[in-house]
């Protein structure tokens, strides 16, 4: 075909030269093309790109020139050519042009790559939405785009949220994953601000989990309050230390009798506030009742050696009522004691100065907030571990960490290995529970037995990481441990982003400004 070359400026704007030249457009087996010199030293062919070429072919023609032996030498389209070969495409379109001089080749190859502008998240979301409107199912969209189904689902979630969609247009640093979380909190403007700040400054996953936990906590508290209200009990806020009227029943007596929930129920001041507490179920609460008593006829039942032991019920947190009298003096009650300490030598609240009371309040707030932050970070950390440990091969640093952990023989490691290492089963995706003390773990043994050497090393790393993880707790941020620090820093070295509370567990004292609650950039202001 004959093409007219575009006009080009030379020494002056008036000096215009037009020339005619012949280009060829051919269909060529990509395996016959010669990949010539290219400024891109590594083609970096991702599997998703090759899969896309396998499915859709090479849509943009490769540009090549003929050498002295009439071979077609690729000038532009190195990656397209190599992907087509890997995907076993029978042909690609090739535009044949005159051979350029070396300076032009280098210049044009750099410019071709530098001047490509990738799609923004907002544009990608719109494209996925348009495909869905064309009737293309989400799974087919994922296949066409060589991406995962979860990415498509999140993009369509963003498309359905006016706020999240607008956020991707306004703040281009938001990823599809982050925009989907924004959609999750679209009815909470303050939460959205915190998420945008975290997306810009770091710690997004941790901030998102804290928001989820806070929302779940608020819902659980509201449900508990509704149950009390339905039972006719007034729900109040926790009384302050210096409240002259409202006191807990545990602090009160009527005559010589200590007040309790039962004997105080008829008092007009009877009320309750809700407290977040640990619940430790009795052992027999975990036993499943089949409705039949095998010992009812006083005859020893036949023992089924293959029967599974009842699953224990783990401790859990719940909002429990703490009962109070809202005006104890008016209702004839009295304090059981007045300002006596426990003999510990510590001042009572009444004995403290205003400064000391404020310091005590600040410490208590820090403990409450940091404990909640640790719980949220634990969720993020364990989700990250599940993804990390699913890899086929361990990182290069795994051997050193494994050897070091065995040499140190930390209590976390010896305790987990002798106690069944239940968390390792969870993190490595095994459906069964770990064995009891002293028994082997058949599922874990089978997993290792079927693994390649590379995967087996990753499993070994997972067993040790799970051991250290299981040894962490809310105390980890308050009492810095060398083994916990070593563990968390290893996760960080492999791509995990430590939360502020986890940095404290490593002995750091992050500045308050790292808390997204205390600093919101102008970009996040609606």
Secondary structure, DSSP 8 states (H G I E B T S, - for coil): -EEE----B-SSTT-B---EEE-EEEEE-GGGSEE---S-S-----HHHHHHHHHH---S-EEEEE-TTS-EEEEE-HHHHHHHHHTT-S-EEEEE-----HHHHHHHHHHHHHT-----HHHHHHHHHHHHHTT--HHHHHHHHT--HHHHHHHHHHHH-HHHHHHHHH-TT--HHHHHHHHHTTT-HHHHHHHHHHHHHS-HHHHHHHHHHHHHHHHHHHHHHHHHHHTT-EE-----TT-SS-EEGGGEEETTEE--HHHHTTSTTEEEEEEEEEE---GGGGS---S--TTTTSS-----TTS--------EEEEEEEEEETTTTTTT-EES-SS---SSS---GGGS-HHHHHHHHHHHHHHHHHHHHHHHHHHHHHHHHHHHHTSSS--TTHHHHHHHHHHHT-HHHHHHHHHT-HHHHHHTT-SS----TT---HHHHHHHHHS-HHHHHHHHHHHHHHHHHHT--TTTTTS--HHHHHHHHHHHHTT----HHHHHHTT----GGGSTTT---GGG--
